[in-house]
Amino acid sequence: MSECGCSSATMLRVCVVLILICLHMCCASSDCTSHDDRDAVSKDEAEKATKLKLGSIALLLVAGGLGVSLPLIGKKIPALQPENDIFFMVKAFAAGVILCTGFVHILPDAFERLSSPCLEDTTAGKFPFAGFVAMLSAMGTLMIDTFATGYYKRQQHFSNNSGSKQVNVVEDEEEHAGHVHVHTHASHGHAHGSTEVIRRRIVAQVLEIGIVVHSVIIGISLGASHSIDTIKPLMAALSFHQFFEGLGLGGCISLAELKSKSTVIMATFFSVTAPVGIGIGMGMSSGLGYRKESKEAIMVEGMLNAASAGILIYMSLVDLLAPDFMNPRLQSNLWLHLAAYLSLILGAASMSLLAIWA
């Protein structure tokens, strides 16, 4: 199980490195606009904007940390245990949040960026790259999901076969038959449980990558802005945005049954990504020649948003919603079925409402 924790940390490090490399390519690039918006901002306004950005770092850190922590703390509450009906409702709400994030928040941003007039004379302006990249991202997520699960299943099957060969033969035929039957049944149950836990860990890790990419991008967008009128509404909207995304991710992490250290690392990593993105955006816009409206920045942001949307849409539909709504326990209980759908709609509606401001 420690391999899952190591792979999680490795994937998250690779994700951050790729984002930073891509953003570095956006520095010192030609701007599509004829002027820089910093020229139109006075020194007093710039100082106020900087204070707001610093305040937004603390605000998003608290909002993200609170959101991702609530489901993890909820594991200690008996009513939120997996064997209780309310658990299905909580998962459906979280899945609705993640599904809406992909469809309503991220994918439209990707289409908007990659449909910019600045890219009309480029390949991106002549081909629907937003949908294409989102499709490739979903397919790539499917490959990672199935190959990783298949690999751990084969490893589990191999270890079970090796262990069964070492079972001592009992002299009495009847006792031997009963012993083997019980052992095989117990081993099968253990293997199934282990495979399910491994799959949940894979889901949590891949889902975090998709959310983290988006969190860094929105952080950079806020940090690179110089307009007070833009920053103020973004602070409030993104705080709720991070809180609800944290709820969805925290629910998946709690199901993964990770060790305490791995759980803290994943929760902390999510909490700091948006604030770190704001810091990167502030640094790049002030001294590193970052142009938010350069062709390179538009293409990189659009591509990363499209990839992130593909991951979140796939994970929410295939790994979160489908298994629960096809669960015999849910389908045999009409009221629980309706309650889960209502929770799904509420989760999606909550995030959809935020799309008005961010």
C-alpha positions in Angstrom: 0.0 0.0 0.0 3.0 2.3 0.5 3.5 2.2 -3.3 0.2 4.1 -3.7 1.4 6.8 -1.4 4.8 7.1 -3.3 3.1 7.2 -6.7 0.7 9.9 -5.4 3.6 12.1 -4.3 5.5 11.5 -7.5 2.5 12.3 -9.7 1.7 15.5 -7.9 5.4 16.6 -8.1 5.4 15.9 -11.8 2.2 17.8 -12.2 3.5 20.9 -10.5 6.8 20.8 -12.5 4.9 20.6 -15.8 2.8 23.5 -14.9 5.8 25.6 -13.9 7.6 24.7 -17.1 4.6 25.7 -19.2 4.1 28.9 -17.4 7.8 29.7 -17.8 7.3 29.5 -21.5 4.7 32.3 -21.2 7.2 34.8 -19.8 8.8 37.5 -21.9 6.4 36.7 -24.8 4.7 39.1 -27.2 1.4 40.6 -26.1 -1.7 40.4 -28.3 -2.9 43.8 -27.0 -1.3 47.1 -27.8 -0.7 48.1 -24.2 -0.1 46.6 -20.8 -2.9 47.1 -18.3 -0.3 48.0 -15.6 0.3 51.3 -17.4 -3.4 52.2 -16.6 -3.1 51.4 -12.9 -1.8 54.1 -10.5 0.7 53.3 -7.8 -1.9 53.7 -5.1 -4.2 51.2 -6.9 -1.4 48.8 -7.4 -0.6 48.8 -3.7 -4.3 48.2 -2.8 -4.3 45.4 -5.4 -1.3 43.8 -3.8 -2.9 43.9 -0.3 -6.0 42.3 -1.7 -4.0 39.6 -3.3 -2.1 38.9 -0.1 -5.5 38.7 1.7 -6.8 36.3 -0.9 -3.9 34.0 -0.3 -4.9 33.6 3.3 -8.6 33.4 2.4 -8.2 30.7 -0.2 -5.8 28.7 2.1 -8.5 28.7 4.8 -11.4 27.9 2.4 -9.5 25.1 0.7 -8.2 23.6 3.9 -11.7 23.7 5.6 -13.4 22.2 2.5 -11.0 19.3 2.2 -10.8 18.6 5.9 -14.6 18.3 6.6 -15.0 14.9 4.9 -11.9 13.6 6.6 -13.1 14.7 10.0 -16.6 13.4 9.1 -15.1 9.8 9.0 -15.2 10.0 12.8 -18.9 10.7 12.8 -21.0 7.5 12.8 -23.7 9.0 10.6 -21.2 9.5 7.8 -19.8 6.0 7.8 -20.0 4.0 4.5 -22.6 1.6 5.8 -25.1 4.5 6.4 -27.5 5.9 3.8 -26.4 9.5 4.2 -23.0 8.5 2.9 -24.5 8.0 -0.6 -25.9 11.5 -0.4 -22.6 13.1 0.6 -20.8 11.3 -2.2 -23.4 12.4 -4.7 -23.1 16.0 -3.6 -19.3 15.9 -3.9 -19.6 14.2 -7.4 -22.0 17.0 -8.5 -19.5 19.6 -7.4 -16.7 18.0 -9.4 -18.8 17.3 -12.5 -20.0 21.0 -12.5 -16.4 22.2 -12.0 -15.4 20.3 -15.2 -18.4 21.2 -17.4 -19.4 24.7 -16.2 -16.1 26.3 -14.9 -13.1 24.8 -16.6 -14.2 23.6 -20.1 -15.9 26.9 -21.0 -12.7 28.7 -20.0 -10.7 26.4 -22.2 -12.9 27.1 -25.2 -12.8 30.8 -24.5 -9.0 30.9 -24.3 -8.4 28.7 -27.3 -11.0 30.7 -29.4 -9.3 34.0 -28.7 -8.9 36.3 -31.7 -5.1 36.4 -30.9 -4.9 32.8 -32.1 -6.7 33.2 -35.4 -3.5 32.9 -37.4 -2.2 29.8 -35.5 -3.1 26.2 -35.6 -5.1 26.6 -32.4 -7.4 29.0 -34.2 -8.2 26.6 -37.0 -8.9 23.5 -34.9 -11.1 22.8 -31.9 -8.2 22.0 -29.5 -10.3 22.6 -26.3 -12.6 19.6 -27.0 -9.8 17.6 -28.6 -7.5 18.0 -25.5 -10.4 17.3 -23.1 -11.2 14.1 -25.0 -7.5 13.0 -25.0 -7.3 13.8 -21.3 -10.4 11.6 -20.6 -9.0 8.8 -22.6 -5.6 9.1 -20.9 -7.4 9.0 -17.5 -9.2 5.9 -18.6 -5.9 4.2 -19.5 -4.3 5.2 -16.2 -7.3 4.1 -14.3 -7.6 0.7 -15.9 -3.9 -0.1 -16.3 -3.1 0.8 -12.7 -6.1 -1.2 -11.4 -5.3 -4.1 -13.6 -1.7 -4.1 -12.5 -2.6 -4.2 -8.8 -5.2 -6.9 -9.4 -2.6 -9.1 -11.1 -0.1 -8.4 -8.3 -2.8 -9.4 -5.7 -3.8 -12.5 -7.7 -0.2 -13.6 -7.9 0.4 -13.1 -4.2 -2.8 -15.0 -3.3 -1.8 -17.9 -5.6 1.7 -18.0 -4.0 0.2 -18.0 -0.5 -2.3 -20.8 -1.3 0.5 -23.1 -2.4 2.0 -22.9 1.1 -1.1 -24.1 2.9 -0.4 -27.2 4.9 -2.4 -30.3 3.9 -4.7 -31.6 6.7 -4.8 -35.4 7.0 -8.6 -35.6 7.6 -10.4 -35.3 4.2 -13.5 -33.5 5.6 -11.5 -31.1 7.8 -9.2 -30.4 4.9 -12.2 -29.7 2.5 -13.8 -27.4 5.1 -10.5 -25.6 5.8 -9.7 -25.0 2.1 -13.3 -23.7 1.5 -13.1 -21.2 4.3 -9.6 -20.1 3.5 -10.5 -19.6 -0.2 -13.6 -17.6 0.6 -11.8 -15.4 3.1 -8.9 -14.9 0.6 -11.4 -13.9 -2.1 -13.1 -11.4 0.2 -9.8 -9.9 1.2 -8.6 -9.7 -2.4 -11.8 -8.0 -3.5 -11.6 -5.5 -0.6 -7.9 -4.8 -1.3 -8.6 -4.2 -5.0 -11.5 -1.8 -4.2 -9.3 0.2 -1.8 -6.5 0.4 -4.4 -9.0 1.6 -7.0 -10.2 4.3 -4.6 -6.7 5.4 -4.1 -6.1 5.7 -7.8 -9.3 7.7 -8.2 -8.3 10.1 -5.4 -4.8 10.6 -6.8 -5.9 11.2 -10.4 -8.7 13.4 -9.3 -6.3 15.6 -7.2 -4.1 16.1 -10.2 -7.0 17.4 -12.3 -8.2 19.7 -9.5 -4.7 20.9 -8.6 -4.0 22.0 -12.3 -7.1 24.1 -12.3 -6.4 25.6 -8.8 -2.9 26.7 -9.9 -4.3 28.3 -13.1 -7.1 30.3 -11.3 -4.5 31.3 -8.7 -2.2 32.7 -11.3 -5.1 34.5 -13.0 -5.9 36.3 -9.8 -2.3 37.0 -9.0 -1.6 38.4 -12.4 -4.6 40.8 -12.3 -4.0 44.5 -11.6 -7.7 45.6 -11.4 -9.2 46.0 -7.9 -12.7 45.7 -9.4 -11.7 42.3 -10.8 -9.9 41.0 -7.7 -12.6 41.7 -5.1 -15.4 39.6 -6.6 -12.9 36.9 -7.5 -11.7 36.6 -3.9 -15.2 35.8 -2.7 -16.2 33.5 -5.6 -12.9 31.6 -5.5 -13.2 31.1 -1.8 -16.5 29.2 -2.3 -15.0 27.5 -5.3 -12.1 26.1 -3.4 -14.3 25.1 -0.5 -16.7 23.1 -2.6 -13.9 21.5 -4.7 -12.2 20.6 -1.4 -15.4 18.9 -0.2 -15.4 16.8 -3.4 -11.8 15.9 -3.2 -11.9 15.3 0.6 -14.7 12.8 0.2 -12.6 10.8 -2.3 -9.5 10.9 -0.1 -11.5 9.7 2.9 -12.7 6.7 0.9 -9.1 5.8 -0.1 -8.2 4.7 3.4 -4.7 6.1 3.1 -2.3 6.3 6.0 -2.5 9.5 8.0 0.7 10.9 6.6 -0.5 10.4 2.9 -3.9 11.9 3.8 -2.3 15.0 5.3 0.0 15.4 2.3 -2.8 15.2 -0.2 -5.1 17.6 1.8 -2.3 20.1 2.4 -1.2 19.9 -1.3 -4.7 20.9 -2.4 -5.0 23.6 0.2 -1.8 25.4 -0.9 -2.0 25.2 -4.7 -4.4 28.1 -5.3 -2.4 30.4 -2.8 0.8 29.3 -4.5 -0.7 30.1 -7.9 -1.5 33.6 -6.7 2.1 34.1 -5.5 3.4 32.8 -8.9 1.0 35.1 -10.7 2.1 38.1 -8.6 5.8 37.4 -9.2 5.4 36.7 -12.9 3.3 39.8 -13.6 5.6 42.2 -11.6 9.1 41.1 -12.5 9.2 38.1 -14.9 7.6 39.6 -18.0 4.5 37.6 -17.8 1.8 38.7 -20.3 -1.6 37.1 -19.5 -2.8 37.9 -23.0 0.2 36.7 -24.9 -0.4 33.9 -27.5 1.8 31.5 -25.5 0.0 32.2 -22.2 -3.5 31.8 -23.8 -2.6 28.5 -25.5 -1.0 27.1 -22.3 -3.9 28.1 -20.1 -6.4 26.8 -22.6 -4.7 23.5 -23.0 -4.2 22.9 -19.3 -7.8 23.9 -18.6 -9.0 21.5 -21.3 -6.9 18.6 -19.9 -8.1 19.3 -16.4 -11.8 19.4 -17.5 -11.4 16.0 -19.2 -10.0 14.4 -16.1 -12.7 15.8 -13.8 -15.6 14.9 -16.1 -14.3 11.4 -16.6 -13.7 10.8 -12.9 -17.0 12.2 -11.7 -19.1 10.2 -14.2 -17.2 6.9 -14.4 -15.5 6.5 -11.0 -17.9 8.5 -8.6 -21.4 8.5 -10.0 -21.8 5.3 -12.0 -20.7 2.9 -9.3 -23.0 4.4 -6.7 -26.1 4.9 -8.8 -25.8 1.3 -10.1 -25.3 0.0 -6.6 -28.1 -2.6 -5.8 -28.5 -1.0 -2.4 -29.3 2.4 -3.9 -31.6 0.9 -6.7 -33.6 -1.2 -4.2 -34.4 1.9 -2.1 -36.5 4.5 -4.0 -36.3 7.2 -1.3 -32.5 6.8 -1.1 -32.3 6.8 -4.9 -34.2 10.1 -5.0 -32.3 11.6 -2.1 -29.0 10.8 -3.9 -30.2 12.5 -7.1 -31.3 15.5 -5.1 -27.8 15.7 -3.5 -26.2 15.4 -7.0 -28.4 18.3 -8.3 -27.6 20.5 -5.2 -23.9 19.9 -5.6 -24.0 20.8 -9.3 -26.3 23.8 -8.6 -24.0 25.2 -5.9 -21.0 25.3 -8.2 -23.1 26.5 -11.2 -24.2 29.5 -9.1 -20.6 30.5 -8.5 -20.1 30.6 -12.3 -21.9 33.9 -12.3 -18.9 35.5 -10.5 -16.0 33.2 -11.3 
